[in-house]
Amino acid sequence: MEFCPKCGKLLHPEKKKNSETVLMCHKCGFKRDLGEDEEVTFTEEVEHNLVKEMTTVFDEKQVDSTKPTKEMYCPKCKKNQKISFWMIQTRSADESPTRFFRCTECGETWREYD
């Protein structure tokens, strides 16, 4: 493992057209030819499918049944009924959390900021 003398990033082995190998920095473009006595091992790059690897932490329908409710006006149904609510810290820590509301009747979801 070798690092770029210009920017400090990791040097990656690259094969030239004439089948020689160089170490190359992907950030600044620095190249260093390898000597005959130096040996480089190429590793296979692994692609990750992040959507496939994501794990479901909770089932949203199941969580809605455990949220607190209160009587409130729904802007979509236009009537007072049970509304479930929860709070999430969507901005920086020194600001108040955002309150989310969901109508238990029609499923309309909206948020309220302080």
N, C-alpha and C positions, 0 to 999 in steps of 0.2 A: 504494500500500500504506500503510495507516494502522493504528496500534496504539491500544488502549484506554488512556485516561488513568488509569483506576482500577486495572486489574490488569496491563496491559502485553501482553495477548494480541492477536492479529491481529483486526481488525474485518472482518466479512464483509458484502457487500452483500445486502440483503433487500428484496423488493418488498412494499409495503403493499397493502391491498385497493383503495385509490384510485389505484393504479399509480404512486405515488411511491416513491422508493428511499431507504432508510436504511442506514447502516452500523451493524452490531450485533455486540456481543461475545457469543459463545456461552458464555463462562464466567460473567461477572457480570451480563449482561443490559443493559449500557450501550448506549444508542442515540443516534445522531447523524444528524439530517436532513441530506441533501445540498442544497447550494445549487443554484440554476438553472445556474450556470456550471460546476459540477463534473460530470464525466462518469465513469461506472463501467462497466467491462466485466465481464460475467458470463462465467465460464468453466464449462465442462461438467465435472461431477464424474465421475471415473472410478472404477468399482468394480473391485476386484481379487479374483479368485478365487485365494486363496492355495494351496489344494490343487492346482489346475491349474498354478500357477506354480512349485511346489516341484520341485526337481530331485533325482533319485535320485543320491546320491553313491556308493553301492556296492550291490551285490546281496548280500543277507545270506547266501544259499546259497554264493555264490562265496567270501565272506570266511571262512565257517566252515571251508573246506578249507585255509586258510592259517594258521589259529590254532594255537598250540602245544597239544599234548595231554599228558595224564598219566594214569596208572592211578589211579582213584579210585572210591569207592562211590557209586552212583546211588541216591537215595532212592526213585525210582519203580520202577526195574528190580530193585532189591534185590540187586545184585551188583556186584563190582568189574569195571570195564571202562574203555575210553578215554573221557576227558572232555576237551572243549576248553574253554579258559578265556581271559578277557580282563579288563582293568581299565579303569574309567571314573571320572573325578573327578566324582561326583554331588553332593558337598557342598562346603563352602567349601575354599579352597586350603590352609588350614592343617590340614586333616584328611586322613587317609589315603584313598586311592581305594577304591571298591567293586569287589570281585572277582565276576565273573559266571562261571558254569559251565554247560555244556550237554553232555548225554549224547549221544555220537555214535550210540548205538543207538536210543533212544526219543525223543530230542529234548527231554526235560525240561530246563528252564532254571531255575536258582536263583542266589541271590547270597549273598555272605558279607561282613560288615562286620568291621573291626578293632575 
